[in-house]
Amino acid sequence: MVAQKDRNPIGSAWNSLIAAGKEASLLTIAARLEEDNGWRKWTGNTRLIMSVEKGDLNGKLNVTMFDRLACSCEPSDAAAVTEQYKGWREQ
């Protein structure tokens, strides 16, 4: 999860993923969560930033960007990842 005030959300997301190393899940979703008095609200407003999916055994990572403000790119449709994220949130 990336802090709402973070000016470099991509860097924060990558740092978290790198810190997890081999323990990182097959699919990682970076998201900005709504904050209230310093608390990140898991069930509040969420803005998806990117997803990182482990590819083949060669360590390839498939990165998909969803937030136009976080990259100089045309963001991908986040519909499928949004459903996955909602499923995790409801657990």
C-alpha positions in Angstrom: 0.0 0.0 0.0 1.3 3.4 -0.9 0.7 6.4 1.3 -1.7 9.0 -0.2 0.8 11.8 0.4 3.7 9.9 -1.2 5.1 11.9 -4.1 6.8 8.8 -5.7 4.2 6.0 -5.6 6.0 3.9 -8.1 9.2 4.0 -6.1 7.4 3.1 -2.9 5.7 0.2 -4.6 8.9 -1.1 -6.1 10.7 -0.8 -2.8 8.1 -2.9 -1.1 8.2 -5.5 -3.8 12.0 -5.7 -3.7 12.0 -6.0 0.1 9.7 -9.0 -0.2 12.1 -10.7 -2.6 11.3 -14.3 -3.4 8.5 -14.2 -0.8 6.5 -11.7 -3.0 3.2 -13.1 -4.2 2.6 -14.1 -7.8 0.4 -11.0 -8.2 1.2 -7.7 -6.4 -1.2 -4.7 -6.7 0.1 -1.3 -5.7 -2.7 1.0 -4.6 -3.2 4.3 -2.8 -5.6 4.0 0.1 -7.7 6.8 1.5 -6.3 8.1 4.8 -8.0 9.3 7.9 -6.1 10.8 10.8 -2.9 8.9 9.8 -4.7 5.6 9.3 -5.0 3.9 5.9 -8.5 2.8 5.2 -8.5 -0.7 3.6 -12.2 -0.3 2.7 -12.1 3.4 1.8 -11.5 5.0 -1.6 -8.7 3.3 -3.5 -6.7 4.3 -6.5 -4.9 1.4 -8.2 -1.4 2.4 -9.4 0.1 -0.8 -11.0 0.2 -4.5 -10.8 3.3 -6.7 -11.0 2.9 -10.3 -12.0 5.6 -12.9 -11.8 6.2 -14.4 -15.2 8.2 -17.4 -16.1 11.0 -19.1 -14.1 13.6 -16.7 -15.4 12.4 -14.0 -12.9 10.5 -12.0 -15.5 8.0 -9.5 -14.1 5.0 -8.3 -16.1 4.2 -4.7 -15.0 0.9 -3.1 -15.9 0.3 0.6 -15.1 -3.2 1.9 -14.2 -2.6 5.5 -13.1 -1.9 8.2 -15.6 -0.5 10.4 -12.9 2.1 7.8 -11.9 3.6 7.2 -15.3 4.2 8.8 -18.6 2.1 6.3 -20.4 -1.4 5.3 -21.5 -2.7 3.4 -18.6 -4.3 -0.1 -19.0 -7.9 -0.9 -18.1 -7.9 -1.9 -14.4 -11.3 -3.7 -14.5 -9.9 -7.2 -13.9 -7.4 -6.2 -11.3 -10.1 -4.1 -9.6 -12.2 -7.2 -9.1 -9.2 -9.2 -7.8 -8.5 -6.3 -5.3 -12.1 -6.2 -4.2 -11.9 -10.0 -3.5 -8.8 -9.5 -1.3 -10.4 -6.6 0.5 -13.5 -8.6 1.4 -11.5 -11.4 3.0 
